[in-house]
Every structure is written in C-alpha cells, then in structure tokens.
C-alpha cells in the first residue's frame, strides 16, 4: 500500500528545479498525442526495440500532457540525488507543487485534470524490451503502480502519494538516461509539437550539424493514429511556426528524393543541412 511503514516516502521539495526528462520516453512512442480518449494500443517494433502500450476503456491511454507529471517526478528525484539526499520511487506532493512546476494554475479544473492524469498513468500498461538485458525478456508495468489522495477532516485534499514504476525510476537515477529540457516546453499546446520537441532534444542535443529524420520514419516513431498525409500537414505547420524552444527546423529533400525533417540548436548560425548520420534509424 502507498505510504506503508516499510516504504520511506520521498517528499517533494520546493523549487525551482531544472526540468529533466527521461531519454527513453523522449525517443520512443509511449504516449497518446491526442487530447481525445485513445484506447487503440500502440504496437511499435523497430530493430530490437518493441513497445506495446495498452489503455482501459474507462480512462483511456496516458497522454503526452500526462507525462508532465513524470517530468516533475524525474526533476525532483535528480535534483535531490545531486544534493546528496535520499530518493525513492514512493513520492508525496501537494497538487499545487506539481501543477506549479508544470506551468498550470492551482484551480479546481486543473486539480481535477491532475487526478484524471494520475488515473491514466496508473491504468495504462506498457510492455517493452527496452533496457532488458535478455532479448527474450519483456518488462510490463504502469507508469504509476498506485496512487492515493490524502484528505483533511473537511474533505479537502492535502496531497497525493504515488509509487513510480521501477522501470521508470531506474532510468531516472541513471545519469546517462536523463536530459534537461527547456521550461518553455510546458507552454507547447499541441501533442505532435510536444512529442517532436522531446525527440529533437534527444537526438539534436547541442550538435553543430543537428540531426535529420525522413518523414515516414518520424510518423512511425510518433505512434500517432493520424494518417501520414495529416501528419505531414501538421508537421509542416510546426516548421512554419518554428515553435520548438531552442531549435530551428526545416524540411528538405535528401539525395534519394525523400523529404526529411532537419533540426539544429537555434544558437548555432548557418544553413540547415540535411545530413544522414549513424543512428538516423534509432
């Protein structure tokens, strides 16, 4: 049970904290990109990576907006660890602490949305080969194993307790599997926009030549239910808006005639050049 005596709760601490994201979650399709309820599974296979994400009819699949809670948790854990404090996947926080970190007001509507997000994170199940040393092994988990709400005598919420998935927590405490992200990420309103920023941050990093992906490959990696033509239209609109914080995007044809999305850090000057790099098919 959440908060049982044998489990030491990690209490969220006041910020501000640098937002940090888990690279596995940035690189692969783990979340619905739609605000409407999705129950159709994500079934993704590429090389030795397999991911299946399943949702319940009652709550639907965890969305990329729900993943903000995981970014909050990762940021709390890494900051505490770097300060020499004991961390745990058993966490306690007030709704205000979570909502303020992810750039949302502490309103009744947002509080209700937070509880719905926790329900989706708990009810969505994932089966994946990622970080499994045996190629025949698969790890099954939910982002949050359990969560519960604390109430005062008047029935008002005083906080929430939650248990993070061990798979997620293990990735967070590994330095090599965490990246800082721009706080402006929380201002992005589109699901595809948010997914694309995380992918660009993961692969583009601070490399002077940036990175590139062909569009069909991007469509596959997104896990989106949109048809490719719609996906292409929405991607072109993002490129026109240049809305991803810290990066410049462009569409260009490669030598064999495939259209590619290219991106590089914004502070580096010079033309964006499409370039096939090792790992383009990651």
N, C-alpha and C positions, 0 to 999 in steps of 0.2 A: 504494500500500500504506500502511496505517496506520503513522505514525511514520517515513516515509521522510525522508531528509535535507532535501529541499526543503520539507518541511512542518514548521513550528515547532509543537511540542506546547504546549498550554496546560495547565499542571499545576494540578490542584485545590489550593486553599489551605485551611488550617484555618479553621473557622468561629468563632463562629456567624454565619450570614448571615440576612438577612431573606428569607423565601421570596417568590419572584416568579414569576408565571405569564404566559404569552403570551395576549393577549386573543383572538386568532383561535381558539386552542384552547379558550378558555372559552366562546365564543359559538356554536360550530358543532359538529355531530356527527362527531367524528374517531375515537372510541374505542368499543370494546365495553364495555357496562356490566355484563356478566356475568362471573362467575369461571369458568364452564364455557367450553370452547373454542367460539369462533364462527368459522365460515368463510363464512357468508352475507354478501355485501357490504353495506355501507351505500351507498345510492344516493340522494342528497339534492339537491333543486333548490328554490330559493326566490329569486324575482326574478332578479338577475344572478349569484347565487351557486350554483355547482354543486360537489358533492363526491362522489367515489366512493372508497370505502375497500375494498381487496381483501386477503384473507388467504390463506395457504397451508394446505393440509390438515395439513402436518407440525407447524406451530407455532400456527396459529390467529391471530386478529386481536389486535393490541395492545390492551390493556385500559386502563381509566382508572387502575388501580393502576400499570401500567407507565409511565404518563405522569408519575409521581412522579420518574422519572429525568430527564425533560425539565425539570421544575420545578427540580430540583437544578442542572442544567446552566445554565438561564436565570439562576438566582440567583447562581451562580459568575461567570458572564460579566458580568452587570450590576454586581455589586459590584467586580470587578476594573476594569472600564471607568471606574466612578465614581472609583476611586482612581488613575486615570491609567496603569494597567497595560495592556500589550498583550494582547489576547484573540484567540482563534482558535476555529474550529469543530472543530479537531483537539485532543481533550482526553485527559488521563491522570488517573486517580484510583485509589485503592485501594478495594476493596469496602467496607471499614469507613467511609471518608469518605462514600460515597453512602448506605449503609444508615443511618448515624447521623443524617444530615441528614433523611432521610425517616421517622425515628422507628422504625426496626427494629433489632433486635439483630444483632450480628455472629456469628450462629450458622451452622452448616453448612446448615441448612434454608433460611435466608434468603439465604445465598450462592448456593445452587442456584436459588432463585427469582429472584435478581437476574440470573443468566446466562440463565434462560429468558425473562425480561422483555427483555433485550437482544436475544435471538433474535427475539422477536415484533416489537420496534421496528424491527429490520433487515429482516425478511421481509414486513412489512405495507407495501403500496404505496398511495399516495394520488394522485389526480388532481383538481385543483381550479382554479377560476377566480379564487380569492381572491388579491388583490394582483397580478393580471395586467393591465397597462395596456391591452392589446388584448383586446377582448371575444371575439375568436376564438381567443385563446391559452389553453392549459391547462398547468399545471406538474405534472409527475409526479415523485414522489420517495418515498423511505422515510425514516422519522424518523431512523434511523441508517444511513448509507451502508455503513459497515464497522465491525467491532469485533474486537479480539483480546485474548487474555489473556497476560500475562507470568507466567512460572513460574521459580522458583529451581531450583537443582540437585537439590533433593529433590522437585520436582514441586509445590511449594506456590505458590499464586498470590501474586504481588507487586503486581498491579494490572491494570487494563484500559485499553486505548487505544480510542478511538472517534471516528468522524467524524460530526458532526451534519449533517443536511440543510441545504443552503444556504438553502432557503426558510424553515426554522425559525430559523436563525442570523440571517438578515436581519431577521426580525421582532423578535428579542430585542434587537438593538443599536439598534433604533428606540425612543426613549423613549415615544412615543405608543402603542406596542403592548404595553406591559408594565404589570402591576398587582401590587402587593403582596397577599399573601393571609395569612390567619390560620394560624399554625403548627398550630392545633387541627384544621385540615383533614386532616392526615395520620392523625388518630385516627378519622375517619369510616370506617365499615366497609362501608357499602352503596354499590353502584355508582351507583344513582339519586341517593342522598344526595350523593355526591361531585360528580356532574355538576351537580346542582341548585345546590350551593354556588358552583361556578365560574360558572354562568350568573347567579345572583343577584349575586355580587360584580362581575361585568362590567357588568350593567345597573343594579343598585341603587346601587352606589357609596356615596356619602355624601349622596345627595339626600334632602331632608327628606320628600318625598312618596313616596319609593321608586319602585316600578315594578309593573307587573302584566302577566300573560300569560293568555290563555284556555287552557284545559287541552288542547284539541285541538292548538293551536299548539305547546304545550310538548311534547306527545307526538311530534309530527313532528320538532321540533328535537333531541330526545334521541337519535334513531336507534335507540331501543330496539326489540327484537323482541317485547316483551310486547304483548298485546292492550290496547286502550285501557282496558277495564274493570279489568284488573290494574294497569296504570299508574296509574289514578285511585286505586285502593285503596292502593297503595304511597305515592303522593303524600300522601294523607290521613293515613297513619300518620306520615310525616315532619312534617307540620304539627302533629299531636298531640304528637309528641315535642319539637318546637322544638329540633332538634339541630344546626341550622346555626350555626356560631360567628359572632356579631356581627349577626345578622339575626332579625327576627320575621316569621313567615309567617302567612297567613290564607287561607281560601277564602271567596269571596263571589260573589254573582250580580251581573252588570253590568246596565245598564238594558234590554238586549235579551234578558235571561234566560240568558246564557251564564255558566257558572261560571268564575271566574278565580282564579289564584293571585296574591296580592299580597304584597309584601315591602318592608320598610324597615329602615334601620340600627337596631339594638337600643337604642342610647343615646338615640335621639330618642323623646320621650314623645308620647302622644296616640293616638287611634284610627287603625287602619289603614284607609285609604280607597281603594277600588278607583278607579283613575284611568287612562283611556286616554291615552297620551302618544304624541307623534311618535316613531316608531321602535319601537312596540309589535310591529310585524311584522318586526323585524330578526331 
